[in-house]
Amino acid sequence: MKMGFVDRNAILLSLPQKEADALRVLAYPVPLPVGKVLEDPQRPIKDVWFIDQGVACSFVEARSVGRAGIGLVGPEGFIGVSLLDGSVHAATKVVVQVPGEGLRVDAADFLHILRRFPTLEVSCRDYRRNAFLQAAGTALANARGHIEHRVARWLLMLDDRLGQRHIDITHECLAAMLGVRRPGVTGALHVLEGTGVIRSTRGHVQILDREGLEAAARGFYGSNERLEPPEEAKSLVELGTRQVRRG
């Protein structure tokens, strides 16, 4: 048996039974430890990944200046977006930041079933659009936000994808995602902790006041970042599928 089916990935949960059964035959359950590279621009895309638990970060890199995160991927999406445009090379490096588990599908198998199943294609393309909007929000926050606003924004996005108020993540991981030095993140966490919206300990952040943390993000956490409730997201996918069929 290749696969124990997921219970959190929004794309896979949106599939009708026929499409889910076809994917079940092709997918392999895999652990996702911290630091696992799921995609690398220097290597052809061989696999597509659906995260069920945990969070990965998409990084852009430049040899002379290092790297910075442009977005997060969790149970709302998938890794392998470039395949939708016919490219076999990833645009970003995707690395697991919060451990979990998910499903791995061979890239060739994914492309084969994508052409056959409209719901899967609509869901994947909708996710690609949302990922672009999230990256655009990151660009705005990086250009206009202070470090504490940006840390608040990333903590909120992590919380959305983990579905809990407890986040197991180090200052080093947060610093890498924000493209800043570790002391800057530590200082920002101390500022947020001083307002009572979080509690930060070694390798762990607890959100105490979600609304207060959103206020601390100062407008840099909004519609581009916020995940839709699962039922609402599913209804939008179904509507998109009906529109494709009519066309």
Disulfide bonds with the S-S distance in Angstrom:
none
